[in-house]
């Protein structure tokens, strides 16, 4: 399997900052990240690896996680876990996870898996 070399694709001019005071973070917007992937890694698309029960959520001792990888035809990258977390990066109990939590986790996880 030949993976695209994305070294140097994410440049400093793409980095944004959010927050201030006790909390601030530097990041590249998820939509910009996916645009870079489409441009520099054509054919590679993110996918969520189903859990054993057929759903998306994999159980953890506290909370859940998504397993995310990229696929290009029959080629797949190794899957990487992304925890379902709240705004303080604490695990959310399974029965408290919302649709918004899943979409946020998916976006973060796709960007993290692309970085891997």
N, C-alpha and C positions, 0 to 999 in steps of 0.2 A: 504494500500500500504506500502510495506517495501522497503525503499531506502537503498542502500549500505552505510555503514559507511566508509568514505574515510579519516577519521582523521589520520594524520600521514603518509599518502601515499606520499604527496609532501614534500620531505626533502630538507634541505639546500644544499646538494651536487648536486641537480638538477638545482639550480638557476644559471642563466647566467646574465651577465651585458652587456648592449650596451651603446654606446655614451660616452660622457665625457664633461668636461667643463661645459657649462650652461645646458646641457641635459645629463642625464644618467638615465637608468631604469634597474631594476632587474626584471627578468621574468623567467618562465619555458617555453621552446619551445613548440609550439602547438602540434607538432608531438609526443613529449615525453609525454605531457599531455594526448593525446588520447591513447597512448600505456598504460599508467597507468590506464586509464578508462577501456580499453579492458581487462586488467589483473585483476583489482580489482572490476570491476562492469560488469561482463559478461552479454551480452544481452541488455545492455542500450546503445542506439544509439542517437546521437543528431539529431534534426529535426527543421526545420524552420516552424513556424506557418504561413500559408498564410494570406495575408491581405484580407479585404472585397472584393477587386476587383479581387482576385484570384492570384495576383502577390506576390512577396516576400516583397516588401517595404511597410511599414506602414507609413502614413503621420504624420509629426510632425509640429508644428508651423514654425520651420525653419529646413529644411532637412527631413530625414527619419530615420527609424530604422528597425532592424530585431527583431522579437520575436523568441526566441530560447528556446527549452525545450529538455528533454530527454524522450525516449520511450523505453519500454520493453514490447512487446506484447500490451495488452490493458492498461497497466499502463503508465501514463505520469506524469512528474513533472510539477510544475507550470512554465509557460513561463516567461522569463525575457527579457527586451528590451536591445538591443545593438545599440547605435547610429552609423550611418555612418559618420565617422569623417576623417578629414585630419590629417597630421602628427603633427599638433599643437592642436589636439583634438577639433577642431572647426567643427560644423556641415557643411556638404557639401550640397548645394542646390540640390534639386531633379534632375534638368535638367543638373547638372554637375557631377552626380555620374557615375563612370565607372565600368566596370567589375572587375577591380583590387580592387576598393573600396569595392565592395561586397564581394570578397573573403577574403580580410583582415578583414572586419567586421565580417564575418562568423567565421573565426578562433578565433578572439578575443572573440566573443560572446559565442562560444562553451566552451572556457576555463573559461569564467566568469560564465556561467550557471553551469558548473561542480563545480566551487568553491561554488556556492550558495547551 
